């Protein structure tokens, strides 16, 4: 999952001027997964300047047992998202339908679905 892969590292902001203020992608998106007694809440925030933050929260029995955040940079070209953090660059195809964001890793084919938080 994109979020899990980004939690381990941070990346610096690009010096290039980027303005994605008209992109539907901008904002905070969230997903929640439940498995083996654990809930993972995953958030990804895209800013207008091509930067963003991921956040993962692991909950067991209603108690947060772990949380982490990481920064990233991104570039958009059509429906392709180039995502860069300390782990390197990955490409995703993205689609937005209403309040739902679907990301598909171009390399692995893994899909993630998020709902708009704001």
DRENDO-1510 file (C-alpha; in Angstrom, 1 decimal, always signed):
<recs>
REC; n; res; u; v; w
REC; 1; UNK; +0.0; +0.0; +0.0 .
REC; 2; UNK; +1.3; +3.4; -0.9 .
REC; 3; UNK; +0.9; +4.8; +2.6 .
REC; 4; UNK; +2.8; +1.9; +4.3 .
REC; 5; UNK; +5.6; +2.3; +1.8 .
REC; 6; UNK; +6.0; +6.0; +2.5 .
REC; 7; UNK; +5.9; +5.9; +6.3 .
REC; 8; UNK; +9.6; +4.9; +6.6 .
REC; 9; UNK; +11.0; +8.0; +5.0 .
REC; 10; UNK; +10.8; +11.7; +4.3 .
REC; 11; UNK; +11.7; +13.7; +1.2 .
REC; 12; UNK; +12.4; +17.3; +0.6 .
REC; 13; UNK; +10.4; +19.8; -1.3 .
REC; 14; UNK; +11.2; +20.6; -4.9 .
REC; 15; UNK; +12.4; +24.1; -5.7 .
REC; 16; UNK; +10.4; +24.2; -8.9 .
REC; 17; UNK; +7.2; +26.2; -8.8 .
REC; 18; UNK; +4.2; +24.0; -9.0 .
REC; 19; UNK; +0.5; +24.9; -8.6 .
REC; 20; UNK; -2.1; +22.2; -8.6 .
REC; 21; UNK; -4.8; +24.4; -7.0 .
REC; 22; UNK; -7.3; +23.4; -9.8 .
REC; 23; UNK; -6.7; +19.6; -9.4 .
REC; 24; UNK; -9.5; +17.5; -7.8 .
REC; 25; UNK; -6.7; +15.5; -6.2 .
REC; 26; UNK; -5.9; +18.3; -3.7 .
REC; 27; UNK; -7.0; +17.6; -0.2 .
REC; 28; UNK; -7.0; +14.9; +2.4 .
REC; 29; UNK; -8.1; +11.4; +1.7 .
REC; 30; UNK; -8.6; +8.5; +4.1 .
REC; 31; UNK; -9.1; +4.8; +4.3 .
REC; 32; UNK; -9.7; +2.3; +7.0 .
REC; 33; UNK; -8.8; -1.4; +7.0 .
REC; 34; UNK; -9.5; -4.1; +9.6 .
REC; 35; UNK; -7.5; -7.3; +9.9 .
REC; 36; UNK; -6.6; -9.7; +12.7 .
REC; 37; UNK; -8.0; -7.5; +15.5 .
REC; 38; UNK; -6.2; -4.4; +14.2 .
REC; 39; UNK; -7.6; -1.3; +12.5 .
REC; 40; UNK; -5.3; +0.7; +10.2 .
REC; 41; UNK; -6.4; +4.2; +9.4 .
REC; 42; UNK; -4.5; +5.6; +6.4 .
REC; 43; UNK; -4.5; +9.2; +5.3 .
REC; 44; UNK; -2.8; +10.9; +2.4 .
REC; 45; UNK; -2.8; +14.7; +1.9 .
REC; 46; UNK; -2.0; +16.4; -1.4 .
REC; 47; UNK; -1.1; +20.1; -1.3 .
REC; 48; UNK; -1.3; +22.6; -4.2 .
REC; 49; UNK; +2.5; +23.0; -4.3 .
REC; 50; UNK; +3.2; +19.3; -5.2 .
REC; 51; UNK; +4.0; +18.2; -1.7 .
REC; 52; UNK; +2.1; +16.0; +0.7 .
REC; 53; UNK; +2.0; +13.9; +3.8 .
REC; 54; UNK; +1.0; +10.3; +4.6 .
REC; 55; UNK; -0.2; +9.2; +8.0 .
REC; 56; UNK; -0.9; +5.7; +9.4 .
REC; 57; UNK; -2.5; +4.9; +12.7 .
REC; 58; UNK; -2.8; +1.4; +14.0 .
REC; 59; UNK; -5.5; +0.8; +16.6 .
REC; 60; UNK; -6.2; -2.3; +18.7 .
REC; 61; UNK; -9.2; -2.6; +21.0 .
REC; 62; UNK; -9.9; +1.1; +20.6 .
REC; 63; UNK; -6.4; +2.1; +21.6 .
REC; 64; UNK; -3.9; +3.7; +19.3 .
REC; 65; UNK; -0.8; +1.5; +19.5 .
REC; 66; UNK; +1.3; +3.1; +16.7 .
REC; 67; UNK; +1.2; +6.1; +14.4 .
REC; 68; UNK; +3.6; +7.6; +11.9 .
REC; 69; UNK; +3.7; +10.4; +9.3 .
REC; 70; UNK; +5.9; +10.9; +6.2 .
REC; 71; UNK; +6.3; +13.6; +3.6 .
REC; 72; UNK; +6.5; +13.2; -0.2 .
REC; 73; UNK; +6.5; +15.2; -3.4 .
REC; 74; UNK; +4.3; +14.5; -6.5 .
REC; 75; UNK; +3.8; +15.5; -10.0 .
REC; 76; UNK; +0.6; +15.1; -12.1 .
REC; 77; UNK; +0.4; +14.4; -15.8 .
REC; 78; UNK; -3.1; +13.6; -17.0 .
REC; 79; UNK; -4.3; +10.7; -14.8 .
REC; 80; UNK; -0.7; +9.7; -13.8 .
REC; 81; UNK; +0.7; +10.5; -10.4 .
REC; 82; UNK; +4.5; +10.5; -10.0 .
REC; 83; UNK; +5.1; +10.0; -6.3 .
REC; 84; UNK; +8.5; +10.5; -4.7 .
REC; 85; UNK; +9.8; +9.9; -1.2 .
REC; 86; UNK; +12.9; +8.5; +0.4 .
REC; 87; UNK; +12.1; +5.1; -1.0 .
REC; 88; UNK; +12.2; +6.4; -4.5 .
REC; 89; UNK; +9.8; +7.2; -7.3 .
REC; 90; UNK; +6.6; +5.3; -8.0 .
REC; 91; UNK; +3.9; +5.9; -10.6 .
REC; 92; UNK; +0.2; +5.5; -10.1 .
REC; 93; UNK; -2.8; +5.9; -12.2 .
REC; 94; UNK; -5.5; +7.8; -10.4 .
REC; 95; UNK; -9.2; +8.2; -10.8 .
REC; 96; UNK; -11.7; +10.4; -8.8 .
REC; 97; UNK; -15.4; +9.6; -8.8 .
REC; 98; UNK; -17.4; +11.9; -6.5 .
REC; 99; UNK; -15.7; +11.6; -3.1 .
REC; 100; UNK; -13.7; +8.5; -3.9 .
REC; 101; UNK; -10.0; +8.3; -5.0 .
REC; 102; UNK; -8.6; +5.2; -6.6 .
REC; 103; UNK; -4.9; +4.8; -7.0 .
REC; 104; UNK; -3.4; +1.9; -8.9 .
REC; 105; UNK; +0.4; +1.2; -8.8 .
REC; 106; UNK; +1.6; +1.0; -12.4 .
REC; 107; UNK; +4.3; -1.5; -11.4 .
REC; 108; UNK; +2.5; -3.9; -9.1 .
REC; 109; UNK; -1.2; -3.3; -10.1 .
REC; 110; UNK; -2.2; -2.9; -6.5 .
REC; 111; UNK; -5.2; -0.7; -6.0 .
REC; 112; UNK; -6.0; +1.5; -3.1 .
REC; 113; UNK; -9.3; +3.3; -2.5 .
REC; 114; UNK; -9.7; +6.4; -0.4 .
REC; 115; UNK; -12.6; +8.7; +0.6 .
REC; 116; UNK; -12.2; +12.5; +0.7 .
REC; 117; UNK; -11.8; +13.8; +4.2 .
REC; 118; UNK; -11.6; +17.5; +3.1 .
</recs>
